Amino acid sequence: QVQLVESGGGLVQAGGSLRLSCAASGSILNINAMGWYRQAPGKQRELVAFITSGGSITYRDSVKGRFTVSRDNAKKAVYLQMNSLKPEDTAVYYCNAGLEYSSGSYSRTGVYWGQGTQVTVSS
């Protein structure tokens, strides 16, 4: 069974920093893109940043220059360093991964989500 487990959320004042971590576990054969989404109350879930297995990175415009996404393939982990946080960054942050895993004698692909971690930025 594949799982994504996040950590690192919390409460921080505007201008502060947080680092989110997400580790994948299970019978994983290969991880393609890994990334972060967020969902604020009353709003749709939105992409924050993702990084492909080849190292290509995409950020949403509002976080460029403040957030940095990285991954450690050996640890099957993805990270999000968030600096200069603003109140509008407040949301539940979700880890996301597209991966290939073994299931019996077969390999399968799927997209998995973490349980979410709350980030609250006070003004």
PyRosetta script that sets phi, psi and omega in degrees:
from pyrosetta import init, pose_from_sequence

init()
pose = pose_from_sequence("QVQLVESGGGLVQAGGSLRLSCAASGSILNINAMGWYRQAPGKQRELVAFITSGGSITYRDSVKGRFTVSRDNAKKAVYLQMNSLKPEDTAVYYCNAGLEYSSGSYSRTGVYWGQGTQVTVSS")
pose.set_psi(1, 132.6)
pose.set_omega(1, -178.6)
pose.set_phi(2, -91.2)
pose.set_psi(2, 136.8)
pose.set_omega(2, 176.4)
pose.set_phi(3, -136.5)
pose.set_psi(3, 146.3)
pose.set_omega(3, 170.6)
pose.set_phi(4, -117.4)
pose.set_psi(4, 125.1)
pose.set_omega(4, -177.9)
pose.set_phi(5, -121.5)
pose.set_psi(5, 123.0)
pose.set_omega(5, -178.3)
pose.set_phi(6, -99.9)
pose.set_psi(6, 158.0)
pose.set_omega(6, 173.0)
pose.set_phi(7, -155.0)
pose.set_psi(7, 162.9)
pose.set_omega(7, 172.0)
pose.set_phi(8, 108.7)
pose.set_psi(8, -2.4)
pose.set_omega(8, 177.9)
pose.set_phi(9, -72.3)
pose.set_psi(9, 176.2)
pose.set_omega(9, 178.2)
pose.set_phi(10, 160.7)
pose.set_psi(10, -165.9)
pose.set_omega(10, -179.5)
pose.set_phi(11, -107.3)
pose.set_psi(11, 131.1)
pose.set_omega(11, -179.7)
pose.set_phi(12, -144.7)
pose.set_psi(12, 152.2)
pose.set_omega(12, 176.9)
pose.set_phi(13, -79.0)
pose.set_psi(13, 156.3)
pose.set_omega(13, 177.0)
pose.set_phi(14, -55.4)
pose.set_psi(14, 137.5)
pose.set_omega(14, -176.8)
pose.set_phi(15, 92.5)
pose.set_psi(15, -10.9)
pose.set_omega(15, -179.0)
pose.set_phi(16, -83.3)
pose.set_psi(16, -174.3)
pose.set_omega(16, -176.1)
pose.set_phi(17, -132.7)
pose.set_psi(17, 151.6)
pose.set_omega(17, 172.0)
pose.set_phi(18, -143.4)
pose.set_psi(18, 154.3)
pose.set_omega(18, 175.7)
pose.set_phi(19, -126.7)
pose.set_psi(19, 120.5)
pose.set_omega(19, 177.4)
pose.set_phi(20, -96.6)
pose.set_psi(20, 144.2)
pose.set_omega(20, 176.8)
pose.set_phi(21, -127.3)
pose.set_psi(21, 150.2)
pose.set_omega(21, 177.5)
pose.set_phi(22, -144.9)
pose.set_psi(22, 126.3)
pose.set_omega(22, 179.6)
pose.set_phi(23, -120.3)
pose.set_psi(23, 135.1)
pose.set_omega(23, 178.3)
pose.set_phi(24, -97.9)
pose.set_psi(24, 144.1)
pose.set_omega(24, 178.3)
pose.set_phi(25, -140.6)
pose.set_psi(25, 161.3)
pose.set_omega(25, -178.4)
pose.set_phi(26, 121.4)
pose.set_psi(26, -169.9)
pose.set_omega(26, -176.8)
pose.set_phi(27, -83.6)
pose.set_psi(27, 64.3)
pose.set_omega(27, -174.2)
pose.set_phi(28, -87.8)
pose.set_psi(28, 130.3)
pose.set_omega(28, 178.8)
pose.set_phi(29, -96.9)
pose.set_psi(29, -37.6)
pose.set_omega(29, -175.5)
pose.set_phi(30, -160.7)
pose.set_psi(30, 140.7)
pose.set_omega(30, 176.4)
pose.set_phi(31, -115.6)
pose.set_psi(31, 126.9)
pose.set_omega(31, 178.2)
pose.set_phi(32, -88.6)
pose.set_psi(32, -113.7)
pose.set_omega(32, -179.5)
pose.set_phi(33, -77.8)
pose.set_psi(33, 142.0)
pose.set_omega(33, 172.8)
pose.set_phi(34, -129.1)
pose.set_psi(34, 146.6)
pose.set_omega(34, -178.8)
pose.set_phi(35, -168.7)
pose.set_psi(35, -169.8)
pose.set_omega(35, -175.9)
pose.set_phi(36, -131.0)
pose.set_psi(36, 137.2)
pose.set_omega(36, 172.1)
pose.set_phi(37, -122.5)
pose.set_psi(37, 165.6)
pose.set_omega(37, 175.6)
pose.set_phi(38, -143.9)
pose.set_psi(38, 154.8)
pose.set_omega(38, 178.7)
pose.set_phi(39, -140.2)
pose.set_psi(39, 116.7)
pose.set_omega(39, 176.6)
pose.set_phi(40, -90.6)
pose.set_psi(40, 157.3)
pose.set_omega(40, -179.6)
pose.set_phi(41, -55.6)
pose.set_psi(41, 130.7)
pose.set_omega(41, 178.2)
pose.set_phi(42, 77.1)
pose.set_psi(42, 4.7)
pose.set_omega(42, -178.0)
pose.set_phi(43, -121.7)
pose.set_psi(43, 162.4)
pose.set_omega(43, 177.7)
pose.set_phi(44, -77.4)
pose.set_psi(44, 156.0)
pose.set_omega(44, 175.7)
pose.set_phi(45, -67.3)
pose.set_psi(45, 137.4)
pose.set_omega(45, -177.7)
pose.set_phi(46, -132.0)
pose.set_psi(46, 150.0)
pose.set_omega(46, 178.1)
pose.set_phi(47, -71.1)
pose.set_psi(47, 134.6)
pose.set_omega(47, 174.8)
pose.set_phi(48, -101.2)
pose.set_psi(48, -53.5)
pose.set_omega(48, -179.1)
pose.set_phi(49, -165.4)
pose.set_psi(49, 149.3)
pose.set_omega(49, 170.2)
pose.set_phi(50, -146.4)
pose.set_psi(50, 160.3)
pose.set_omega(50, -177.7)
pose.set_phi(51, -136.2)
pose.set_psi(51, 131.1)
pose.set_omega(51, -178.8)
pose.set_phi(52, -83.9)
pose.set_psi(52, 171.3)
pose.set_omega(52, 178.2)
pose.set_phi(53, -63.4)
pose.set_psi(53, -24.1)
pose.set_omega(53, 178.4)
pose.set_phi(54, -87.5)
pose.set_psi(54, -3.4)
pose.set_omega(54, 177.0)
pose.set_phi(55, 96.5)
pose.set_psi(55, 2.8)
pose.set_omega(55, 176.2)
pose.set_phi(56, -71.4)
pose.set_psi(56, 138.0)
pose.set_omega(56, -173.7)
pose.set_phi(57, -125.0)
pose.set_psi(57, 141.0)
pose.set_omega(57, 175.1)
pose.set_phi(58, -129.7)
pose.set_psi(58, 134.8)
pose.set_omega(58, 176.4)
pose.set_phi(59, -123.3)
pose.set_psi(59, 149.5)
pose.set_omega(59, 168.6)
pose.set_phi(60, -73.6)
pose.set_psi(60, 150.5)
pose.set_omega(60, -172.2)
pose.set_phi(61, -56.8)
pose.set_psi(61, -38.5)
pose.set_omega(61, -172.8)
pose.set_phi(62, -69.6)
pose.set_psi(62, -12.9)
pose.set_omega(62, -179.3)
pose.set_phi(63, -111.8)
pose.set_psi(63, -5.0)
pose.set_omega(63, -179.6)
pose.set_phi(64, -59.1)
pose.set_psi(64, 134.8)
pose.set_omega(64, -179.1)
pose.set_phi(65, 85.7)
pose.set_psi(65, -11.9)
pose.set_omega(65, 179.9)
pose.set_phi(66, -115.5)
pose.set_psi(66, -36.6)
pose.set_omega(66, -178.0)
pose.set_phi(67, -106.7)
pose.set_psi(67, 147.6)
pose.set_omega(67, 175.8)
pose.set_phi(68, -133.4)
pose.set_psi(68, 124.3)
pose.set_omega(68, 177.1)
pose.set_phi(69, -101.1)
pose.set_psi(69, 141.9)
pose.set_omega(69, 177.6)
pose.set_phi(70, -148.5)
pose.set_psi(70, 165.0)
pose.set_omega(70, 179.1)
pose.set_phi(71, -142.2)
pose.set_psi(71, 154.5)
pose.set_omega(71, 175.6)
pose.set_phi(72, -123.1)
pose.set_psi(72, 102.7)
pose.set_omega(72, -174.6)
pose.set_phi(73, -64.8)
pose.set_psi(73, -34.7)
pose.set_omega(73, -179.6)
pose.set_phi(74, -64.9)
pose.set_psi(74, -33.6)
pose.set_omega(74, -179.8)
pose.set_phi(75, -94.1)
pose.set_psi(75, -1.6)
pose.set_omega(75, -177.1)
pose.set_phi(76, 54.2)
pose.set_psi(76, 46.9)
pose.set_omega(76, -173.3)
pose.set_phi(77, -129.8)
pose.set_psi(77, 152.9)
pose.set_omega(77, 173.7)
pose.set_phi(78, -131.7)
pose.set_psi(78, 147.7)
pose.set_omega(78, -175.8)
pose.set_phi(79, -129.2)
pose.set_psi(79, 155.7)
pose.set_omega(79, 174.3)
pose.set_phi(80, -135.9)
pose.set_psi(80, 107.8)
pose.set_omega(80, 174.6)
pose.set_phi(81, -88.3)
pose.set_psi(81, 120.7)
pose.set_omega(81, -176.7)
pose.set_phi(82, -116.5)
pose.set_psi(82, 115.9)
pose.set_omega(82, 179.1)
pose.set_phi(83, -115.5)
pose.set_psi(83, 164.3)
pose.set_omega(83, 178.2)
pose.set_phi(84, 49.0)
pose.set_psi(84, 48.4)
pose.set_omega(84, -176.4)
pose.set_phi(85, -64.8)
pose.set_psi(85, 146.0)
pose.set_omega(85, -179.3)
pose.set_phi(86, -121.1)
pose.set_psi(86, 156.4)
pose.set_omega(86, 177.8)
pose.set_phi(87, -55.0)
pose.set_psi(87, -32.2)
pose.set_omega(87, -179.5)
pose.set_phi(88, -72.2)
pose.set_psi(88, -6.1)
pose.set_omega(88, 173.2)
pose.set_phi(89, -82.8)
pose.set_psi(89, -7.2)
pose.set_omega(89, -179.6)
pose.set_phi(90, -61.4)
pose.set_psi(90, 125.7)
pose.set_omega(90, -177.3)
pose.set_phi(91, -178.5)
pose.set_psi(91, 171.2)
pose.set_omega(91, 166.1)
pose.set_phi(92, -88.6)
pose.set_psi(92, 127.2)
pose.set_omega(92, -178.0)
pose.set_phi(93, -102.1)
pose.set_psi(93, 131.5)
pose.set_omega(93, -177.4)
pose.set_phi(94, -118.1)
pose.set_psi(94, 134.2)
pose.set_omega(94, 172.1)
pose.set_phi(95, -82.9)
pose.set_psi(95, 146.3)
pose.set_omega(95, -178.0)
pose.set_phi(96, -140.6)
pose.set_psi(96, 140.4)
pose.set_omega(96, 178.3)
pose.set_phi(97, -147.0)
pose.set_psi(97, 136.6)
pose.set_omega(97, 170.1)
pose.set_phi(98, -99.3)
pose.set_psi(98, 123.5)
pose.set_omega(98, -171.9)
pose.set_phi(99, -147.9)
pose.set_psi(99, 167.1)
pose.set_omega(99, 175.7)
pose.set_phi(100, -113.9)
pose.set_psi(100, 134.7)
pose.set_omega(100, -178.5)
pose.set_phi(101, -138.3)
pose.set_psi(101, 161.1)
pose.set_omega(101, 179.6)
pose.set_phi(102, -91.6)
pose.set_psi(102, 141.1)
pose.set_omega(102, 178.0)
pose.set_phi(103, -138.9)
pose.set_psi(103, 97.5)
pose.set_omega(103, -173.2)
pose.set_phi(104, 66.0)
pose.set_psi(104, -127.1)
pose.set_omega(104, 179.6)
pose.set_phi(105, -94.6)
pose.set_psi(105, 9.7)
pose.set_omega(105, -178.6)
pose.set_phi(106, -113.9)
pose.set_psi(106, 160.5)
pose.set_omega(106, 168.7)
pose.set_phi(107, -112.4)
pose.set_psi(107, 141.3)
pose.set_omega(107, -178.5)
pose.set_phi(108, -132.0)
pose.set_psi(108, 159.7)
pose.set_omega(108, 176.2)
pose.set_phi(109, -117.4)
pose.set_psi(109, 153.2)
pose.set_omega(109, 178.9)
pose.set_phi(110, -167.5)
pose.set_psi(110, 167.1)
pose.set_omega(110, 175.8)
pose.set_phi(111, -112.8)
pose.set_psi(111, 128.5)
pose.set_omega(111, -175.8)
pose.set_phi(112, -121.5)
pose.set_psi(112, 152.4)
pose.set_omega(112, -180.0)
pose.set_phi(113, -123.9)
pose.set_psi(113, 147.0)
pose.set_omega(113, 169.9)
pose.set_phi(114, -80.0)
pose.set_psi(114, 178.2)
pose.set_omega(114, -175.6)
pose.set_phi(115, -81.8)
pose.set_psi(115, -13.8)
pose.set_omega(115, 179.5)
pose.set_phi(116, 97.3)
pose.set_psi(116, 145.6)
pose.set_omega(116, 176.6)
pose.set_phi(117, -135.6)
pose.set_psi(117, 134.3)
pose.set_omega(117, -175.2)
pose.set_phi(118, -80.0)
pose.set_psi(118, 131.5)
pose.set_omega(118, 171.8)
pose.set_phi(119, -119.5)
pose.set_psi(119, 121.8)
pose.set_omega(119, 179.6)
pose.set_phi(120, -123.4)
pose.set_psi(120, 125.0)
pose.set_omega(120, -179.6)
pose.set_phi(121, -114.6)
pose.set_psi(121, 117.4)
pose.set_omega(121, -178.9)
pose.set_phi(122, -92.0)
pose.set_psi(122, 147.6)
pose.set_omega(122, -178.3)
pose.set_phi(123, -88.5)
pose.dump_pdb("model.pdb")
